[in-house]
Amino acid sequence: MDIISWVIIIGIAVIVMISIMDFIRGGIFHKRLQMRESRFSAEIFYTLLMIYLIVILGFGLIYFILSMNHILLVENGELREVSILGSIIHSLYFSGVTLLTIGYGDITPIGIGRLIALVQALIGYILPTAFVLKLVQSNQQNRDRRQDML
């Protein structure tokens, strides 16, 4: 695999990690969001949806770049060469299935793709927990502010 592919993969991984860490720390997205008294916040839902889309697209691009360098995703136990569009579709599908920890098993990675899939599955497993903890923390901060005002 050439150096340009590795630079692109590392760049995508850095962008995905920055987006996740920004959400967890309460960065740009948190400044825009104000928790209301309702139990459902559309703003936070859309923020989480955007984080998931960024991660799916980011890892999908990583899988696509790997497939262009002949590190393929195996479909139904068979190595198959697919067109560029087919490779993009397979990469995004595999990324979504892996992030959401569904794991049908119809497409499996080989080589370094296994490690990347493992990291993505871990992110998919931890992200909802971080989301819930962020909501609890935000609600607690709002209660503390209200009590300080009284």
MARMARMI-552838 format. One record per residue (C-alpha): residue number from 1; x, y, z; residue in three letters. Coordinates in pm, 1 decimal, always signed. Each point is the difference from the previous one (the first is absolute). Example, Ala and Ser with C-alpha at 12.3 -4.5 7.8 and 13.67 -1.06 7.14 Angstrom:
SITE num       xx       yy       zz residuo
SITE   1  +1230.0   -450.0   +780.0     ALA
SITE   2   +137.0   +344.0    -66.0     SER
END
This chain:
SITE num       xx       yy       zz residuo
SITE   1     +0.0     +0.0     +0.0     MET
SITE   2   +144.6   +337.5    -90.3     ASP
SITE   3    +65.8   +288.1   +238.5     ILE
SITE   4   -281.5   +218.4   -137.6     ILE
SITE   5   -261.8   -259.4    +96.4     SER
SITE   6   +138.8    -19.0   +354.0     TRP
SITE   7     -1.7   +380.8    +31.9     VAL
SITE   8   -364.0    +11.6   -112.7     ILE
SITE   9    -98.7   -282.4   +236.5     ILE
SITE  10   +172.4   +169.2   +293.3     ILE
SITE  11   -161.1   +334.4    -90.4     GLY
SITE  12   -347.9   -152.7     -9.2     ILE
SITE  13    +62.1   -179.5   +330.0     ALA
SITE  14   +112.8   +326.4   +162.7     VAL
SITE  15   -312.4   +184.2   -121.3     ILE
SITE  16   -227.4   -276.8   +130.4     VAL
SITE  17   +175.4     -6.1   +338.8     MET
SITE  18    -11.1   +381.0    +31.5     ILE
SITE  19   -375.3     -4.7    -71.0     SER
SITE  20    -61.6   -267.1   +263.7     ILE
SITE  21   +221.6   +166.6   +260.5     MET
SITE  22   -164.5   +337.5    -65.8     ASP
SITE  23   -339.5   -154.0    +68.4     PHE
SITE  24   +117.2   -173.7   +315.8     ILE
SITE  25   +174.1   +308.0   +138.4     ARG
SITE  26   -288.5   +227.7    -86.7     GLY
SITE  27   +177.6   +216.4   -256.3     GLY
SITE  28   -156.3   +175.1   -296.8     ILE
SITE  29   -318.3   -206.9     -1.3     PHE
SITE  30    -57.1    +50.3   +373.1     HIS
SITE  31    +25.7   +378.5    -30.1     LYS
SITE  32   -281.6     +0.1   -254.4     ARG
SITE  33   -226.2   -223.9   +204.8     LEU
SITE  34   -204.8   +115.6   +292.5     GLN
SITE  35   -172.9   -271.1   +195.6     MET
SITE  36   -367.5    +56.1    +41.0     ARG
SITE  37   -230.4   -144.7   +261.8     GLU
SITE  38   -134.6   -256.5   -244.6     SER
SITE  39   +123.7   -356.2    +16.1     ARG
SITE  40    +83.7     -1.3   -372.3     PHE
SITE  41   +228.6   +254.2   -158.5     SER
SITE  42    -12.0     +9.5   -378.5     ALA
SITE  43   +325.6   +194.2     -8.7     GLU
SITE  44   +189.5   -266.7   +192.6     ILE
SITE  45   -161.2   -273.8   -207.5     PHE
SITE  46   +114.4   +169.1   -321.7     TYR
SITE  47   +346.6    +51.6   +146.8     THR
SITE  48    +30.2   -370.2    +80.7     LEU
SITE  49   -133.8    -88.1   -344.6     LEU
SITE  50   +263.8   +223.1   -160.5     MET
SITE  51   +275.3   -159.1   +211.2     ILE
SITE  52   -113.9   -346.1   -113.7     TYR
SITE  53     -8.1   +111.2   -364.4     LEU
SITE  54   +349.6   +150.6    +27.6     ILE
SITE  55   +135.8   -321.6   +149.1     VAL
SITE  56   -175.8   -221.5   -257.4     ILE
SITE  57   +120.3   +213.2   -290.8     LEU
SITE  58   +351.2    +33.5   +142.7     GLY
SITE  59    +50.6   -369.7    +56.1     PHE
SITE  60   -176.7    -76.1   -328.8     GLY
SITE  61   +259.5   +214.3   -177.4     LEU
SITE  62   +278.4   -181.1   +183.6     ILE
SITE  63   -138.7   -338.3   -112.0     TYR
SITE  64    -37.4   +133.7   -354.7     PHE
SITE  65   +361.8   +121.4     -9.8     ILE
SITE  66   +114.2   -336.9   +129.8     LEU
SITE  67   -204.9   -177.5   -267.3     SER
SITE  68   +157.3   +216.7   -270.5     MET
SITE  69   +338.5   -124.1   +120.2     ASN
SITE  70   -108.5   -364.4    -35.2     HIS
SITE  71    -74.6    -56.9   +367.1     ILE
SITE  72   -350.7   -121.7    -59.2     LEU
SITE  73   -310.6    -64.5   +197.3     LEU
SITE  74    -99.4   -362.6    -40.7     VAL
SITE  75   -362.3    -55.4    -96.3     GLU
SITE  76   -159.8   -331.3   +100.7     ASN
SITE  77   +341.6   -158.3    +43.1     GLY
SITE  78   +110.6    +76.9   -357.3     GLU
SITE  79   +250.4   +257.5   -121.1     LEU
SITE  80   -174.9   +206.1   -262.8     ARG
SITE  81   +111.8   +289.2   -214.2     GLU
SITE  82   -276.6   +257.6    -31.5     VAL
SITE  83    -26.8   +330.1   -182.7     SER
SITE  84    +89.4   +327.2   +170.4     ILE
SITE  85   -366.8    +76.3    +68.6     LEU
SITE  86    -51.0   -351.7   +134.4     GLY
SITE  87   +303.2    +40.4   +221.6     SER
SITE  88   -133.4   +328.7   +139.0     ILE
SITE  89   -338.2   -158.3    +69.7     ILE
SITE  90   +156.5   -304.6   +167.3     HIS
SITE  91   +231.4   +220.7   +207.0     SER
SITE  92   -280.9   +225.1   +125.7     LEU
SITE  93   -226.7   -299.2    +66.2     TYR
SITE  94   +271.7   -180.7   +194.8     PHE
SITE  95    +79.8   +318.6   +190.7     SER
SITE  96   -363.3    +49.0   +102.6     GLY
SITE  97    -49.6   -362.0   +100.0     VAL
SITE  98   +322.0     +4.7   +201.8     THR
SITE  99    -65.2   +333.3   +175.5     LEU
SITE 100   -350.8    -99.5    +98.1     LEU
SITE 101   +144.2   -331.2   +126.8     THR
SITE 102   -243.3   -201.2   -208.8     ILE
SITE 103   +269.5   -211.0   -165.7     GLY
SITE 104   -194.0   -212.6   -248.5     TYR
SITE 105   +317.3   -177.5   -108.1     GLY
SITE 106    -74.5    +19.3   -371.9     ASP
SITE 107   +301.4   +227.4    -52.7     ILE
SITE 108   +314.2    -55.2   +202.2     THR
SITE 109   +325.0   +193.5     -4.9     PRO
SITE 110   +341.9   -153.2    -53.3     ILE
SITE 111   +341.7   +124.5   +102.8     GLY
SITE 112    +18.7   +336.9   +173.2     ILE
SITE 113   -371.8    +45.0    -70.9     GLY
SITE 114    -70.2   -226.6   +296.4     ARG
SITE 115   +173.5   +237.2   +240.6     LEU
SITE 116   -178.2   +299.1   -151.0     ILE
SITE 117   -335.8   -180.5    +27.5     ALA
SITE 118    +75.4    -83.2   +362.7     LEU
SITE 119    +69.7   +366.7    +80.6     VAL
SITE 120   -318.5   +106.8   -179.7     GLN
SITE 121   -209.6   -258.7   +186.0     ALA
SITE 122   +145.8   +125.0   +328.3     LEU
SITE 123    -95.1   +356.8    -91.7     ILE
SITE 124   -350.5   -118.5    -91.3     GLY
SITE 125    -28.0   -173.0   +335.9     TYR
SITE 126   +129.8   +292.4   +210.2     ILE
SITE 127   -161.8   +294.5   -183.2     LEU
SITE 128   -356.0    -54.3   +135.8     PRO
SITE 129   +139.7    -24.9   +352.3     THR
SITE 130   +187.3   +326.1    -44.3     ALA
SITE 131   -320.3   +155.9   -133.7     PHE
SITE 132   -202.8   -106.7   +304.8     VAL
SITE 133   +271.6   +115.1   +239.7     LEU
SITE 134    +13.1   +336.6   -178.1     LYS
SITE 135   -376.7    +39.8    +42.6     LEU
SITE 136    +17.2    -87.8   +370.0     VAL
SITE 137   +288.3   +242.3    +51.5     GLN
SITE 138   -182.0   +277.1   -186.7     SER
SITE 139   -319.1    -52.8   +202.1     ASN
SITE 140   +198.0     +6.6   +324.8     GLN
SITE 141   +170.6   +325.9   -100.4     GLN
SITE 142   -337.0   +156.3    -83.5     ASN
SITE 143   -138.8   -102.9   +341.3     ARG
SITE 144   +305.4   +141.4   +176.0     ASP
SITE 145    -37.8   +331.9   -183.3     ARG
SITE 146   -366.8    +22.9    +93.3     ARG
SITE 147    +79.1    -69.4   +364.9     GLN
SITE 148   +273.1   +265.9     -1.8     ASP
SITE 149   -249.8   +254.1   -134.8     MET
SITE 150   -240.9    -64.8   +286.1     LEU
END
